[in-house]
Amino acid sequence: MRKRVVVIGGGAAGMYAAIAAAEEGSEVILLEKNEKLGKKLFITGKGRCNLTNNCDTQTVLQNVCTNRKFLYSALGSCTSADVMTFFEEEGMRLKTERGGRVFPASDHSSDVIRTLEKRLRTLGVEVLLDTEASGIGLQERADEDTGQGGQTNVKKGKKRPARFITGVYRKDGSFLEADAVVVATGGCSYPQTGSTGDGYRFALSCGHEVSKPVPALVPLVTRETWVRELMGLSLRNVEVKLGQMQEQGTDICGKPWYEGFGEMLFTHFGVSGPLMLSASSFVTGRIPQEGLRLLIDLKPALTREQLDARLLRDFEENKNRIFKNSLDALLPAKMIPVVVRLSGIRPDTPVNGITRQEREGLVRLLKDFPLTIIGTRGFQEAIITKGGVDIKGIRPRDMSSKYVEGLYFAGEVLDVDALTGGFNLQIAWATGKAAGAGAAGMSSDRQTYILT
């Protein structure tokens, strides 16, 4: 008799879990609360869908921020190369861009969704759209003595969960029987796509703990309001450090929480762009009341001595100008008024009147341009969620619950997250495949169990 697997959530992890379960021979039903599959996938990567990273598994793991060791098995069994092969064999051409980022050759995320939908149809997966799950059906074991940790004692001293899955309750009041259920409902980011934290509620009802969800890969908010003057300005090839503030001065106290090199963007509320999104994953949910210090090296290719020499040359070439008109070759035009103001040098000071002390202060400013981070934007702007179903209650090999037989989790609903670059979607594919295959391969021998 074929096992029936119900997958809740039609995003990346959910579709891949459904495919994996169907490939193992199970009858699979995929529930999606929206009117179509892959709503979040559609907007991923600004509509281009950075679906994985063309690198080895060790590199993927190095880019995981939370619970890296938990993902060793899943990422080892479903590599980036495996994901790329899947899409290429389904007829979708791929391309690799800077930093190993993999995109559909068409630059259309809709092609990724279409490819997954085609595979679901080929395998006979029943997709129920506009169908919202409201709860998980559970049943207690009554034929064996309950042991510690909510488990029951069985022969040969092994233990099994005291409860097992019976199916899924739908919001319309109906009940869908199942041998196994995969929860792939996503987190809380981009709630307009349907990610509203349903999976956390399901997990809690089944005895799992949930780490507090917070926005991640999200823009950062600054105390300084003058960032509005720089809104829209993108800086490439800058180096940043982010950490605790010194009690006095503008430096960082102790070891930085995050260091990185890349591209950033100024906004009306603070900073964004790839570099700042990555930085957010290391500070979200733990920013102290006084804020954190962000230091931007605007000229990382130059040492302080080299930058000082560069300034001397520029000032010599502009010796008949005033200070505010002498930085055109060094900085973007939009940034000059802010730098002039923060430098403490009077804007109308003749270049040949700038003192050595003032010039050295300008060098410090350009090498450690300071901002104060006081928070992050909300889930509406977060690419992913940090936090989620506690991995202590999940078996890493197949994403199965330790507390309820037949229950599996996949994707962003789990307390795992990574940096930008296709790594979070790689986690979704890998955990989805592990959960789907695990759900299809589980034992369905329950003839001795009775309702309580």
Secondary structure, DSSP 8 states (H G I E B T S, - for coil): ---EEEEE--SHHHHHHHHHHHHTT-EEEEE-SSSSS-HHHHHTTTTT---EESS-HHHHHHTEEE-TGGGHHHHHHS-HHHHHHHHHHTT--EEE-GGGEEEETT--HHHHHHHHHHHHHHHT-EEETT--EEEEEEEE--SS-B-GGGEEE-GGG-EEESEEEEEEEETTS-EEE-SEEEE----SSSGGGT-SSHHHHHHHHTT--EEEEEEES--EEES-GGGGGGTT-EEEEEEEEEEEB-SSSSSB-SS-SEEEEEEEEE-SSEEESHHHHHHHHHHTT---TT-EEEEEES-TTS-HHHHHHHHHHHHHHTTTSBGGGS-TTTS-GGGHHHHHHHHTS-TT-BGGG--HHHHHHHHHHHHSEEEEEEEE--GGG-SEEEEEE-GGGEETTTTEESSEETEEE-GGGBS-EE-SSSHHHHHHHHHHHHHHHHHHHS----TT----
